[in-house]
Amino acid sequence: MTELAIAWILLPFVAGLMLYLLPPLARGLTLAIALVSLCVGLGIIIHQINTSFILLDSFGVSLSIDPLSGYFIVTNALVILAALLHTWQEGYRAFFYVLLCLLHGCANTVFISADFLSLYVNIEVLGIVVFLLIAYPPSDRSLWIALRYLMVSNVAMLFYLIGVALVYRTNYTFAFSALMPAPPEAVALILVALLAKGAIFVSGLWLPQTNVVAAPVVAALLAGVVENAGVFSLARLSLLYSEMADIVQLFALASILFGAVFALVAEDVRRMLSFSTLGQLGWVIIAPAAAGLYALMHGLAKASLFLSVGELRHYRLSELRQEGLPRPVAIALIIAGYGIVGVPFLAGFPAKVLTLSYLEPWQQGLLYGAGCLTATIYSKFLFLPHYPGKTPLPVGYSTATMVLLGGLFLANAGYMEAYRSGMGLLRAFLLPLVGCGLVALGVSRWESPWRGAWERLEHLLGVMLLLLLGLVGLAL
């Protein structure tokens, strides 16, 4: 079993190296790897596999495979598959598919890491791959945004590495189980790094500008794969330590409310989706036991939204109100958006019901309020004018969207118990009605050209330092 797990982990990396020698096989080999990971992830979930492998006993380096890992692996596979189909006929060079394979492999390894050392190595490599993806194809603007991401990522991982060194110095092991006996500064350093990598609350403000500049397929990969690497680790540690779960939950609530408010007043659709991502990632980690299903739902829906927005000629809502949306793109935007809202028969409904079931009543009340804002955000697409497309949509976009939205429908079976609650169904249908009502009253025209100072590179780094100081206080 250990040998099979290691072979599966190494497969994307070996394939990525092979693509340099065999460029004609780039798309086919990337497709095969995505399908293999999809089968592995589904097998873990269906058979409820829960096992671990010790690789270096004296250092605590080990792997852990469980249903939580399975959900994230399935999300990774489906989003990579959609990105591959989207670019199938676009003439991308083999280099792009090499990056897809490396991204795939690093993310999968993060999702089964059970120690701080292997997590560090894979998140660092993941950051380099993301830098190259953001800068592809290269331009002055994309190179700067890619460098900005890399600098934020490297500073975050420097904090992480110092925290891990403190953990090892205290316990002489890198295992996750060694965190709480470590000094509180170690907990704070590791947390601030993972919050930045997972784009939680203000430490995730590197994301809006990145999604505006990056290609739509890269924005989809960021939403469906990259941010999951940070939030997965937060969820895993929260499941191990209730003390850490309390701290993470505070940041999750702040991120949910912060993201929903600023998404509501964003004037650029890409920024609207980016701020919505900040909020939805908070939903992923607020109830770690439900993190897998929620991450799957959000990754599929948000990847579909970014790919669909990439088919628009304009991104400002004021321009879209005048020109409208191509009807097929509008349908995809509405389905994916209401999937995030939590409409029944889409994965968002069981994911939200399962998440809320782990929370206190006052937390549920706050999240229902944030849900009304989310419903208003995505109801904007319903009220924009629609027109029949003048030209057929690209085949790559159509097939990628069918994969993502199809997964959104099928993942609805992840928690069928949600449909046994009449009150839950009533609330789920009420949210879109509230959202539509608020849009009809003119809330959708509330716009702000906010470019917060916190989005500048030096202020992003400063905010991370302030968060670190606050986390040290919480850890103490």
C-alpha positions as CSV (number, residue, x, y, z in Angstrom):
1,M,0.0,0.0,0.0
2,T,2.8,2.4,0.9
3,E,4.5,1.7,-2.5
4,L,1.3,2.4,-4.4
5,A,0.8,5.7,-2.5
6,I,4.3,6.8,-3.2
7,A,4.0,5.8,-6.9
8,W,0.8,7.8,-7.2
9,I,2.5,10.9,-5.6
10,L,5.5,10.7,-7.9
11,L,3.4,10.2,-11.1
12,P,2.7,13.8,-11.9
13,F,6.3,14.9,-11.2
14,V,7.7,12.1,-13.4
15,A,5.1,13.0,-16.1
16,G,6.1,16.7,-15.9
17,L,9.7,15.8,-16.6
18,M,8.8,13.5,-19.4
19,L,6.9,16.3,-21.2
20,Y,10.1,18.1,-21.8
21,L,11.3,15.1,-23.8
22,L,7.9,14.2,-25.4
23,P,6.0,17.5,-26.0
24,P,3.4,15.8,-28.3
25,L,2.2,13.8,-25.4
26,A,1.6,16.8,-23.2
27,R,-2.2,17.0,-23.3
28,G,-2.8,13.2,-23.3
29,L,-0.5,12.5,-20.4
30,T,-1.9,15.4,-18.3
31,L,-5.4,14.1,-19.0
32,A,-4.4,10.6,-17.8
33,I,-2.9,11.9,-14.6
34,A,-6.0,13.9,-13.8
35,L,-8.2,10.9,-14.4
36,V,-6.0,8.7,-12.2
37,S,-6.2,11.2,-9.3
38,L,-10.0,11.5,-9.8
39,C,-10.3,7.7,-9.4
40,V,-8.0,7.7,-6.3
41,G,-9.9,10.5,-4.6
42,L,-13.3,9.0,-5.3
43,G,-12.0,5.6,-4.0
44,I,-10.8,7.3,-0.8
45,I,-14.2,8.9,-0.2
46,I,-16.4,6.0,-1.2
47,H,-14.5,3.4,0.8
48,Q,-13.8,5.8,3.7
49,I,-10.1,4.9,3.6
50,N,-8.2,6.1,6.7
51,T,-4.6,5.2,6.8
52,S,-1.1,6.7,7.4
53,F,2.4,5.9,6.3
54,I,5.6,6.7,8.2
55,L,8.4,7.6,5.9
56,L,11.1,8.9,8.3
57,D,10.2,7.7,11.8
58,S,13.0,9.6,13.6
59,F,11.9,12.9,12.1
60,G,8.1,12.3,12.1
61,V,7.8,12.6,8.3
62,S,4.6,10.8,7.4
63,L,1.6,10.8,5.1
64,S,-2.1,10.6,6.1
65,I,-4.9,9.6,3.8
66,D,-8.5,10.0,4.9
67,P,-11.9,11.2,3.4
68,L,-10.9,14.8,4.0
69,S,-7.9,14.3,1.7
70,G,-10.1,12.5,-0.7
71,Y,-12.4,15.5,-1.2
72,F,-9.5,17.9,-1.8
73,I,-7.9,15.4,-4.2
74,V,-11.1,15.1,-6.2
75,T,-11.4,18.9,-6.4
76,N,-7.8,19.1,-7.6
77,A,-8.3,16.5,-10.3
78,L,-11.6,18.0,-11.6
79,V,-10.2,21.6,-11.8
80,I,-7.0,20.5,-13.5
81,L,-9.1,18.4,-15.9
82,A,-11.3,21.5,-16.7
83,A,-8.2,23.7,-17.2
84,L,-6.8,21.1,-19.6
85,L,-10.0,20.9,-21.6
86,H,-10.3,24.6,-21.7
87,T,-6.8,25.0,-23.2
88,W,-7.0,21.9,-25.4
89,Q,-7.3,23.8,-28.7
90,E,-5.6,27.0,-27.6
91,G,-2.2,26.1,-28.8
92,Y,-0.5,26.2,-25.4
93,R,3.1,25.0,-25.3
94,A,4.2,21.9,-23.5
95,F,5.6,24.2,-20.8
96,F,2.1,25.1,-19.6
97,Y,1.2,21.4,-19.2
98,V,4.4,20.8,-17.3
99,L,3.3,23.4,-14.9
100,L,-0.2,21.8,-14.7
101,C,1.5,18.4,-13.8
102,L,3.7,20.0,-11.1
103,L,0.8,21.9,-9.7
104,H,-1.3,18.7,-9.6
105,G,1.5,16.7,-7.9
106,C,2.3,19.4,-5.3
107,A,-1.3,19.9,-4.4
108,N,-2.0,16.2,-4.0
109,T,1.1,15.8,-1.7
110,V,-0.1,18.8,0.4
111,F,-3.4,17.1,0.8
112,I,-1.9,13.9,2.4
113,S,1.0,15.5,4.3
114,A,1.0,14.8,8.0
115,D,4.2,16.7,9.0
116,F,5.5,20.2,8.7
117,L,8.6,19.4,6.7
118,S,6.9,17.7,3.7
119,L,4.2,20.4,3.8
120,Y,6.8,23.1,3.6
121,V,8.6,21.6,0.7
122,N,5.4,21.1,-1.3
123,I,3.9,24.5,-0.6
124,E,7.2,26.2,-1.6
125,V,7.3,24.3,-4.9
126,L,3.6,25.1,-5.4
127,G,4.4,28.8,-4.9
128,I,7.1,28.7,-7.7
129,V,4.7,26.9,-10.0
130,V,2.0,29.5,-9.3
131,F,4.5,32.3,-10.0
132,L,5.2,30.9,-13.4
133,L,1.5,30.3,-14.2
134,I,0.6,33.9,-13.3
135,A,3.4,35.2,-15.5
136,Y,2.3,33.0,-18.5
137,P,2.1,34.5,-21.1
138,P,4.7,37.1,-19.9
139,S,3.9,40.8,-19.9
140,D,5.1,43.7,-17.7
141,R,1.9,43.7,-15.6
142,S,1.7,39.9,-15.3
143,L,5.4,39.6,-14.3
144,W,5.0,42.3,-11.6
145,I,1.8,40.6,-10.2
146,A,3.6,37.2,-10.3
147,L,6.6,38.7,-8.4
148,R,4.3,40.3,-5.9
149,Y,2.7,36.9,-5.2
150,L,6.1,35.3,-4.9
151,M,7.3,37.9,-2.4
152,V,4.2,37.6,-0.2
153,S,4.4,33.8,-0.5
154,N,8.1,33.7,0.4
155,V,7.7,36.0,3.4
156,A,4.8,33.8,4.6
157,M,6.9,30.7,4.3
158,L,9.8,32.3,6.0
159,F,7.5,32.8,9.1
160,Y,6.4,29.2,8.6
161,L,10.0,27.9,8.5
162,I,10.9,29.7,11.7
163,G,7.8,28.2,13.4
164,V,8.7,24.7,12.2
165,A,12.3,25.2,13.5
166,L,10.8,26.0,16.9
167,V,8.6,23.0,16.8
168,Y,11.5,20.7,16.0
169,R,13.8,22.3,18.6
170,T,11.1,21.6,21.3
171,N,10.1,18.0,20.3
172,Y,12.7,16.8,17.8
173,T,10.1,15.8,15.3
174,F,8.2,17.5,12.4
175,A,4.9,15.7,13.0
176,F,1.7,17.7,13.3
177,S,1.2,16.2,16.7
178,A,4.2,18.1,18.0
179,L,2.7,21.6,17.5
180,M,0.9,22.2,20.8
181,P,3.8,21.3,23.1
182,A,5.9,23.9,21.1
183,P,6.2,27.6,22.2
184,P,3.2,29.8,21.4
185,E,5.3,31.8,19.0
186,A,5.7,28.7,16.8
187,V,1.9,28.3,16.6
188,A,1.5,32.0,15.7
189,L,4.2,31.9,13.0
190,I,2.8,28.7,11.3
191,L,-0.8,30.1,11.5
192,V,0.0,33.5,9.9
193,A,1.8,31.7,7.0
194,L,-1.1,29.3,6.4
195,L,-3.6,32.2,6.6
196,A,-1.7,34.0,3.9
197,K,-1.3,31.0,1.7
198,G,-5.0,30.2,2.1
199,A,-6.1,33.8,1.3
200,I,-8.0,34.2,4.6
201,F,-9.2,37.6,5.8
202,V,-6.9,40.6,5.1
203,S,-3.8,38.4,4.6
204,G,-5.5,37.2,1.4
205,L,-5.7,40.6,-0.2
206,W,-3.0,39.6,-2.7
207,L,-5.8,37.7,-4.5
208,P,-8.0,40.4,-6.2
209,Q,-5.3,42.1,-8.3
210,T,-3.8,38.7,-9.1
211,N,-7.1,37.4,-10.5
212,V,-7.6,40.7,-12.5
213,V,-4.2,40.3,-14.3
214,A,-3.9,36.5,-14.6
215,A,-5.5,34.5,-17.5
216,P,-9.0,33.2,-16.7
217,V,-7.7,29.6,-16.6
218,V,-5.0,30.6,-14.1
219,A,-7.6,32.4,-11.9
220,A,-9.7,29.2,-12.0
221,L,-6.7,27.2,-10.9
222,L,-6.0,29.6,-8.0
223,A,-9.6,29.3,-6.8
224,G,-9.9,25.6,-7.2
225,V,-6.5,24.3,-6.3
226,V,-4.0,26.8,-4.9
227,E,-5.9,28.4,-2.0
228,N,-7.1,24.9,-1.0
229,A,-3.5,24.0,-0.1
230,G,-3.5,26.6,2.7
231,V,-7.0,26.0,3.9
232,F,-6.5,22.2,3.9
233,S,-3.6,22.5,6.4
234,L,-5.7,24.9,8.6
235,A,-8.5,22.4,8.6
236,R,-6.2,19.5,9.4
237,L,-4.6,21.2,12.3
238,S,-8.0,22.4,13.6
239,L,-9.2,18.8,13.7
240,L,-6.2,17.9,15.7
241,Y,-6.3,20.8,18.2
242,S,-9.5,22.4,19.6
243,E,-7.4,25.4,20.8
244,M,-6.2,26.1,17.3
245,A,-9.8,25.5,15.9
246,D,-11.0,28.4,18.1
247,I,-8.4,30.8,16.7
248,V,-9.0,29.7,13.1
249,Q,-12.7,30.1,13.6
250,L,-12.3,33.7,14.5
251,F,-10.4,34.4,11.3
252,A,-12.9,32.4,9.3
253,L,-15.8,34.5,10.6
254,A,-14.0,37.7,9.9
255,S,-13.1,36.5,6.4
256,I,-16.7,35.5,5.6
257,L,-18.1,38.9,6.5
258,F,-15.2,40.8,5.0
259,G,-15.3,39.0,1.7
260,A,-19.1,39.2,1.4
261,V,-19.2,43.0,2.0
262,F,-16.5,43.9,-0.4
263,A,-17.7,41.5,-3.1
264,L,-21.1,43.2,-2.9
265,V,-19.7,46.7,-3.8
266,A,-17.0,45.6,-6.3
267,E,-17.4,47.2,-9.7
268,D,-15.2,44.7,-11.6
269,V,-16.7,41.2,-11.9
270,R,-13.3,39.6,-11.4
271,R,-12.7,41.5,-8.2
272,M,-16.2,40.6,-7.1
273,L,-15.4,36.9,-7.5
274,S,-12.1,37.4,-5.8
275,F,-13.6,38.9,-2.7
276,S,-16.3,36.3,-2.7
277,T,-13.5,33.7,-2.7
278,L,-12.0,35.3,0.5
279,G,-15.4,34.8,2.1
280,Q,-16.0,31.3,0.9
281,L,-12.6,30.1,2.0
282,G,-13.7,31.2,5.5
283,W,-16.7,28.8,5.1
284,V,-14.3,26.0,4.3
285,I,-12.3,26.3,7.6
286,I,-15.0,27.4,10.0
287,A,-16.2,23.8,10.5
288,P,-13.2,21.6,9.7
289,A,-15.2,18.4,9.8
290,A,-17.2,19.7,6.8
291,A,-14.2,21.2,5.0
292,G,-13.9,18.5,2.4
293,L,-17.4,18.8,0.9
294,Y,-17.4,22.6,1.0
295,A,-14.0,22.9,-0.6
296,L,-15.2,20.6,-3.4
297,M,-18.3,22.6,-4.0
298,H,-16.5,26.0,-3.9
299,G,-13.6,24.8,-6.1
300,L,-15.9,23.6,-8.9
301,A,-18.2,26.5,-8.8
302,K,-15.6,29.2,-8.6
303,A,-13.5,27.7,-11.3
304,S,-16.6,27.7,-13.6
305,L,-17.3,31.3,-12.7
306,F,-13.8,32.5,-13.6
307,L,-13.8,30.5,-16.9
308,S,-17.2,32.0,-17.8
309,V,-16.1,35.5,-17.0
310,G,-13.1,35.0,-19.3
311,E,-15.6,34.7,-22.2
312,L,-16.9,38.3,-21.6
313,R,-15.8,41.3,-23.5
314,H,-16.3,43.7,-20.6
315,Y,-15.8,43.2,-16.8
316,R,-17.4,46.3,-15.3
317,L,-20.9,45.8,-14.1
318,S,-22.0,49.1,-15.5
319,E,-20.9,48.1,-19.0
320,L,-22.5,44.6,-18.7
321,R,-25.8,46.3,-17.8
322,Q,-25.7,48.0,-21.1
323,E,-24.3,45.2,-23.3
324,G,-25.6,42.1,-21.5
325,L,-24.3,38.6,-21.3
326,P,-24.3,35.8,-23.9
327,R,-27.1,33.5,-22.8
328,P,-25.0,30.3,-22.5
329,V,-22.4,32.1,-20.4
330,A,-25.2,33.7,-18.3
331,I,-26.7,30.3,-17.6
332,A,-23.3,29.0,-16.4
333,L,-22.7,32.0,-14.2
334,I,-26.2,31.7,-12.6
335,I,-25.9,27.9,-12.0
336,A,-22.4,28.2,-10.5
337,G,-23.3,31.3,-8.5
338,Y,-26.4,29.8,-7.0
339,G,-24.4,26.7,-6.3
340,I,-22.3,28.8,-3.9
341,V,-25.4,30.4,-2.5
342,G,-26.7,26.9,-1.6
343,V,-29.7,26.3,-3.8
344,P,-31.0,22.7,-3.4
345,F,-29.9,20.1,-5.9
346,L,-26.5,21.7,-6.2
347,A,-23.5,20.8,-4.0
348,G,-23.7,24.1,-2.1
349,F,-26.9,23.1,-0.3
350,P,-25.6,20.0,1.5
351,A,-22.2,21.6,2.0
352,K,-23.8,24.6,3.8
353,V,-26.2,22.4,5.8
354,L,-23.3,20.2,7.0
355,T,-21.1,23.2,7.9
356,L,-23.9,24.9,9.8
357,S,-24.6,21.8,11.8
358,Y,-21.2,22.0,13.5
359,L,-21.7,25.7,14.6
360,E,-23.3,27.5,17.5
361,P,-26.6,29.3,17.0
362,W,-25.1,32.8,17.1
363,Q,-22.5,31.7,14.5
364,Q,-25.3,30.3,12.3
365,G,-27.1,33.7,12.5
366,L,-24.0,35.5,11.3
367,L,-23.6,33.1,8.4
368,Y,-27.2,33.4,7.4
369,G,-26.7,37.2,7.2
370,A,-23.5,36.7,5.1
371,G,-25.6,34.2,3.0
372,C,-28.0,37.0,2.1
373,L,-25.1,39.1,0.9
374,T,-23.8,36.2,-1.1
375,A,-27.2,35.6,-2.7
376,T,-27.4,39.3,-3.6
377,I,-23.9,39.1,-5.2
378,Y,-24.8,36.2,-7.5
379,S,-28.3,37.4,-8.2
380,K,-26.7,40.3,-10.2
381,F,-26.1,37.8,-13.0
382,L,-29.8,37.0,-13.1
383,F,-30.8,40.6,-13.6
384,L,-28.2,41.5,-16.3
385,P,-29.7,41.5,-19.8
386,H,-29.0,38.3,-21.8
387,Y,-28.8,37.9,-25.5
388,P,-28.2,34.9,-27.8
389,G,-24.5,34.4,-28.6
390,K,-23.6,35.7,-32.0
391,T,-20.8,33.2,-32.4
392,P,-20.5,29.7,-31.0
393,L,-18.6,29.4,-27.7
394,P,-15.2,27.7,-27.8
395,V,-15.4,24.0,-27.5
396,G,-12.8,24.0,-24.7
397,Y,-14.9,26.4,-22.6
398,S,-18.1,24.4,-23.1
399,T,-16.5,21.0,-22.2
400,A,-14.7,22.5,-19.2
401,T,-17.9,24.1,-17.9
402,M,-19.8,20.9,-18.4
403,V,-17.2,19.0,-16.3
404,L,-17.3,21.6,-13.5
405,L,-21.1,22.1,-13.4
406,G,-21.7,18.3,-13.8
407,G,-19.4,17.8,-10.8
408,L,-21.4,20.4,-8.9
409,F,-24.6,18.5,-9.5
410,L,-23.1,15.1,-8.7
411,A,-21.4,16.2,-5.5
412,N,-24.9,17.0,-4.2
413,A,-25.0,13.4,-3.2
414,G,-22.2,14.0,-0.7
415,Y,-24.6,14.6,2.2
416,M,-28.1,13.5,1.3
417,E,-29.3,13.9,5.0
418,A,-29.5,17.6,4.3
419,Y,-32.8,17.0,2.4
420,R,-34.5,15.6,5.5
421,S,-34.8,19.0,7.1
422,G,-37.8,21.0,5.9
423,M,-36.5,24.1,7.6
424,G,-33.2,23.8,5.8
425,L,-34.9,23.5,2.5
426,L,-37.1,26.6,3.2
427,R,-34.1,28.7,4.2
428,A,-32.2,27.5,1.1
429,F,-35.0,28.7,-1.2
430,L,-35.5,31.9,0.8
431,L,-31.9,33.1,0.3
432,P,-32.2,33.5,-3.5
433,L,-35.5,35.3,-3.1
434,V,-33.9,37.7,-0.6
435,G,-31.0,38.2,-3.0
436,C,-33.3,38.9,-6.0
437,G,-35.4,41.3,-3.8
438,L,-32.3,43.3,-2.8
439,V,-31.0,43.5,-6.4
440,A,-34.5,44.6,-7.5
441,L,-34.3,47.4,-4.9
442,G,-31.1,48.6,-6.4
443,V,-28.5,47.1,-4.1
444,S,-26.7,45.7,-7.1
445,R,-25.8,49.2,-8.1
446,W,-23.9,49.9,-4.9
447,E,-20.4,50.0,-6.2
448,S,-17.1,51.2,-4.8
449,P,-13.9,51.7,-6.7
450,W,-12.0,50.6,-3.5
451,R,-8.4,49.9,-4.0
452,G,-7.4,49.4,-0.4
453,A,-3.9,50.5,0.7
454,W,-3.7,47.0,2.1
455,E,-3.5,45.6,-1.4
456,R,-0.1,47.2,-2.0
457,L,2.9,45.0,-1.5
458,E,4.5,46.8,1.4
459,H,1.1,47.0,3.2
460,L,0.4,43.3,2.6
461,L,3.7,42.5,4.3
462,G,2.9,44.9,7.1
463,V,-0.5,43.4,7.7
464,M,1.1,40.0,7.9
465,L,3.3,41.3,10.7
466,L,0.4,42.8,12.6
467,L,-1.5,39.5,12.3
468,L,1.6,37.7,13.6
469,L,1.6,40.0,16.7
470,G,-2.1,39.4,17.2
471,L,-1.7,35.6,16.9
472,V,1.1,35.6,19.4
473,G,-1.3,37.2,21.9
474,L,-4.0,34.7,21.1
475,A,-1.6,31.8,21.3
476,L,-0.4,33.0,24.7
